[in-house]
């Protein structure tokens, strides 16, 4: 009889299973309506995250507290969330009309409201990906908070804490800016509490600071530890709830439909609905600057390369320069549509019939008899890409009449993680693969790697994987995708969702041209396979400027037949 092999699972398989468990558990908890992250109901999420050990969360599975991961997460959560025992995820339920002041995290556009000392409401208007994102981040900071508790609580039956904790508490509760000496004493105690060296804490300390709270790092550590101690000593468990209206609305494209209808109404008001349309998903400056900036700023930057101008425009203090370009663009065919729908996706519409091509960066543009219209939409977030594009590609309905949009192309430019190469490199996908399901979307990309060669930027082409969230990535799984026959070159969060919407509109519903052209190109924001190059290692700075504009210009050259 043949001996049965003892098949051991690889780390990639374990990681894949952990992601699936996270995904299923989050949906279950959402349907249930509430859960306690550090109680029995949150155990599966904690175990799956610790099994996965995502790169972005560094030392999550070790005893010491992870500092870079904590900074990454804190920048994406509302200020003060570490003090709240009750976190309520809601839909857009009218808080903007109340006395509550919206708190917007620096690195994630979502409205949050501090209801009282113990409760934070977080508005979810961008679909399931937003929920996965926030629940993963909260699970991480709660796991870290219990590491702090384990290091400072001497006896779980009595509230006896270490001297380091007592001194840290004194420093935080003073509620005043600490002097250099007081700060260094507090850092010394915090380092012991965190299991980190004095220099490690000192290096990251100022990254947590805000104008109002220069010593916010200590504040965050203290409150995380304090609530974790109270969970054990007083059995006061932190709770995450999902509002009934959020549970009822999710997946119904409510915000996406309002967003898309607003755009079509503006097109109709400006007699643009019957014209050829090109949709571009990019940021709110690269298309506008690529067309107009060189003309507007040529006297200021005589004999300077266009990319030098783009770099100057991208700097944080360049508001006046950017304002000049925008003012010119608004007089030459650009319509600005700041978001009113809750999607957090702003839009610009360009009527190319109003552009004086001699005063643009594309003097040889050939736009044909019917001048095209560009709809530039800001980046969507994960699954929200399907909701927004799906709604935008539907015909415009007015009473009983339907107007089909003449969509000629959809171009997607974005940031992505790269699996071979470094920050700022360019990726040209040939297919998108959905992580966890292996659903795949091959397509004919109008952009090719050859178009980008000779610009001093490495270019890679091949399939890309659409992931559930950047915070769930781990090396073993990514290595498998990269080194196996999938030969994946990078990872991003929206590609498969965009393609799913474009395919259904063009191939099944026939609401747009069946031969619609698609263009996808990404530039690398990080390399999650390289330690020290993950998203938690910081932003791109000006490294991202050249690839951003290079991709934008190649897209526009194809649209303008240059």
Secondary structure, 3 states (H helix, E strand, C coil): CCCCCCCCCCHHHHHHHHHHHHHHHHHHHHHHCEECCCCHHHHHHHHHHHHHCCHHHCCCCCCCCCHHHHHHHHCCCCCCHHHCCEEEEECCCCHHHCCCCEEECCCCCCEEEECCCCEEEEECCCCHHHHHHHHHHHHHHHHHHHHHHHHHEEECCCCEECHHHHHHHHHHHCCCCCCHHHHHHHHHHHHHHHCCCHHHHHHHHHHHCCCCCCCHHHHHHHHHHHHHHHHHHCCCCCEEEECHHHHHHCCCCHHHHHHHHHHHHHHHHCCCCCCEEEEEECCCCHHHHHHHHHHHHCCCCCCCCHHHHHHHHHCCCCHHHHHHHHHHHHHCCEEEECCCCCCCCCEEEEEHHHCCHHHCCCCCCCCCCCCCEEEEECCCCCCHHHHHHHHHCCCEEECCEEECCEEEEEEEEEEEEECCCCCCCEEEEEEEEECCCCCEEECCECCCHHHHCCCCCCEEEEEEEECCCHHHCCHHHHHHHHHCCCCCCEEECCHHHHHHHHHHHHHHCCCCCCCCEEEEEEEEEECCCCCCCCHHHCCCCCHHHHHHHHHHHHHHHHHCCC
